[in-house]
Amino acid sequence: MRNSWADSVENVATDNVGPSGGNAASASTRRSSYVPPHLRNKPTAAEPLAPSQGGPPSGNDRSGFNGPTSGSRWGGSRPDYGRQGGYSGGSRSGGGWGGRGGGWSREREVNPFGNDADVDLEQSFDQENTGINFDAYEDIPVETSGQNVPPPVNTFAEIDLGEAVNLNIRRCKYVKPTPVQRYAIPISLAGRDLMACAQTGSGKTAAFCFPIISGIMRGNFPQRPRGVRTVFPLALILSPTRELSMQIHEEAKKFSYQTGVRVVVAYGGAPINQQLRELERGVDILVATPGRLVDLLERAKVSLQMIRYLALDEADRMLDMGFEPQIRRIVEQMDMPPPGERQTMLFSATFPKEIQRLASDFLANYIFLAVGRVGSSTDLIVQRVEFVHDGDKRSHLMDLLHAQMANGIHGKHALTLVFVETKKGADALEHWLCINGFPATAIHGDRTQQEREQALRTFKRGDTPILVATDVAARGLDIPHVSHVINFDLPNDIDDYVHRIGRTGRAGNTGLATAFFNEGNLSMAKPLADLMQEANQEVPEWLTRYASRSYGGRNRRTGGGRFGGRDFRRDSSYNRSGGGVNYYDGGNNSGGYGNHSGGYGPGVTSAWD
Ligand SMILES: Nc1ncnc2c1ncn2[C@@H]1O[C@H](COP(=O)(O)OP(=O)(O)OP(=O)(O)O)[C@@H](O)[C@H]1O
């Protein structure tokens, strides 16, 4: 069923052809005092500096899109790999802790904001943001549990992220933190491990990036070994797909611009040599897909022994069957410091309880945070479900697309994402749409990396405003102007549905999701009806009837609460009394969230925004 995911794992794994290298731990024996990025190269009388970092003083003008040039399948050929549109050398205006940074030759740091970098820097955080409907998030219920939960903040100004990061937040035009950021950033800045669940499109990337960048800037880490061909990142961000890793890398580069913190990405399907060159120039934060990282670890090109921050984005997917062995290998069987010695952050919009249980192996005395119910979809997305027999799906799709055009909902500001089950199905539907006059492209695990990136690029630009995709595009991708997600084939798992429809209705914007349902999807009837009802959607009567017959499909939302949307540690079956930590008795509830306990039992902090 999850072909495309397995394939994506497989594809990454096929890159793991390097010889087994020795464990890099042996390379690191010398330790002297660490020079934080903001102080690198900075002469100071008061405190003698350790020798500067070992990365050769070379340029930083890399691109996250490292593949060779390829022609467009849609006539939009543009040899722009390696050149992010509009990127130019950035201004060298100060910023940074201590006013400068850059052990990695920041004078050549590419400006990730293009020409926008220095606009509105005078703008303060309390000005209105454009385009983001923050009111949409105001009444989202928030639950936190764990010991001594730090209180949330209301503004970025309340968080001590440092001037350089604050400037970048303004450059991103973020005016105030989203709810998950309000809670997660103070928790992470306090050094706590975190399992965070928040709805799609609600700003989780920044929620884990800001504390990592800030922590590296102010941290006092041991000097990393120099003169060896192994690199020692301080932070590792893992994500399940190449495109998502590239996106996180792009975001993290914006957030860390002119901080001296260097972010590098490594993913499969792209030439490893170019990624190795980037790594050798120095890396503080490594963003990676698991397969390529294992390859780099086996070649002893990367050591994890200096990791202080570990973030798993789409953490439930990372610990699902396809990825779990690789993740365990990376986190538990290489040279990464154990929980407690590193800070671990797990983020997703969905967190089934069995995965929460697995995930707890990676965490130490963690805080659980749920913004909205675990696995719920945002009511910014209007959900529709239509009964369509398999044989009628294409003509039904065409009716929908024609109706969109008739209503002026098409073009580059109204992109349509169509999810199908199989790679073959994606190719076939793309072809059929194209011969019927709808400019479409497709993305799936059998396409080359170049083709995948090209498909995303032409879709984002609106050259092909219809993208047919397997689940490889279901998670994390933040594509502006996706106004309609169509589940041509429904997934078999409600959480996958939540992620798929979450490609629209992001950052406070509204969106539309249409699902084609038929007898082949009976196991989805109940979870789908429940989810729609919870999100205040109109549930068709026929779907309610199917749901009431309960076909016993896989529904992860079992146990406790309507959707079981809470910390699994509160389940009675979870018993750590045998000498373990009781997370709920005597927990110091931070209060101050409106003092709403939410009825989750003693010791559990709950909050309502
Ligand atoms: N504080 C903020 N103010 C305005 N926009 C923001 C803010 N934080 C994040 N965004 C924007 O919101 C969008 C969604 O953010 P992001 O991709 O991090 O969501 P997410 O929660 O990780 O979604 P998903 O669950 O699909 O991975 C992005 O375009 C991001 O730039």
The ligand as an SDF file (V2000), in Angstrom:
LIG
                    3D

 31 33  0  0  0  0  0  0  0  0999 V2000
    5.3480   32.9000   12.6150 N   0  0  0  0  0  0  0  0  0  0  0  0
    5.0140   32.8190   11.3360 C   0  0  0  0  0  0  0  0  0  0  0  0
    4.4040   33.8370   10.7130 N   0  0  0  0  0  0  0  0  0  0  0  0
    4.0460   33.7570    9.4070 C   0  0  0  0  0  0  0  0  0  0  0  0
    4.2590   32.6800    8.6370 N   0  0  0  0  0  0  0  0  0  0  0  0
    4.8620   31.6260    9.1960 C   0  0  0  0  0  0  0  0  0  0  0  0
    5.2740   31.6460   10.5640 C   0  0  0  0  0  0  0  0  0  0  0  0
    5.8580   30.4690   10.8380 N   0  0  0  0  0  0  0  0  0  0  0  0
    5.8270   29.7490    9.6950 C   0  0  0  0  0  0  0  0  0  0  0  0
    5.2270   30.4440    8.7080 N   0  0  0  0  0  0  0  0  0  0  0  0
    4.9850   29.9890    7.3350 C   0  0  0  0  0  0  0  0  0  0  0  0
    3.9700   29.0070    7.3920 O   0  0  0  0  0  0  0  0  0  0  0  0
    4.1550   28.0610    6.3480 C   0  0  0  0  0  0  0  0  0  0  0  0
    4.0390   26.6600    6.8970 C   0  0  0  0  0  0  0  0  0  0  0  0
    5.1200   26.3920    7.7630 O   0  0  0  0  0  0  0  0  0  0  0  0
    5.7650   24.9470    7.8620 P   0  0  0  0  0  0  0  0  0  0  0  0
    6.0990   24.4240    6.5030 O   0  0  0  0  0  0  0  0  0  0  0  0
    6.8540   25.0080    8.8580 O   0  0  0  0  0  0  0  0  0  0  0  0
    4.5260   24.1150    8.4140 O   0  0  0  0  0  0  0  0  0  0  0  0
    4.4910   22.6950    9.1060 P   0  0  0  0  0  0  0  0  0  0  0  0
    3.7410   22.8440   10.3630 O   0  0  0  0  0  0  0  0  0  0  0  0
    5.8650   22.1200    9.1840 O   0  0  0  0  0  0  0  0  0  0  0  0
    3.6060   21.8740    8.0590 O   0  0  0  0  0  0  0  0  0  0  0  0
    3.6010   20.3120    7.7020 P   0  0  0  0  0  0  0  0  0  0  0  0
    2.9100   19.6050    8.8420 O   0  0  0  0  0  0  0  0  0  0  0  0
    2.8220   20.2170    6.4480 O   0  0  0  0  0  0  0  0  0  0  0  0
    5.0240   19.8820    7.5610 O   0  0  0  0  0  0  0  0  0  0  0  0
    5.5000   28.3560    5.7210 C   0  0  0  0  0  0  0  0  0  0  0  0
    5.2960   29.0410    4.5080 O   0  0  0  0  0  0  0  0  0  0  0  0
    6.1720   29.2640    6.7200 C   0  0  0  0  0  0  0  0  0  0  0  0
    7.0620   30.1740    6.1140 O   0  0  0  0  0  0  0  0  0  0  0  0
  1  2  1  0
  2  3  1  0
  2  7  2  0
  3  4  2  0
  4  5  1  0
  5  6  2  0
  6  7  1  0
  6 10  1  0
  7  8  1  0
  8  9  2  0
  9 10  1  0
 10 11  1  0
 11 12  1  0
 11 30  1  0
 12 13  1  0
 13 14  1  0
 13 28  1  0
 14 15  1  0
 15 16  1  0
 16 17  2  0
 16 18  1  0
 16 19  1  0
 19 20  1  0
 20 21  2  0
 20 22  1  0
 20 23  1  0
 23 24  1  0
 24 25  2  0
 24 26  1  0
 24 27  1  0
 28 29  1  0
 28 30  1  0
 30 31  1  0
M  END
$$$$
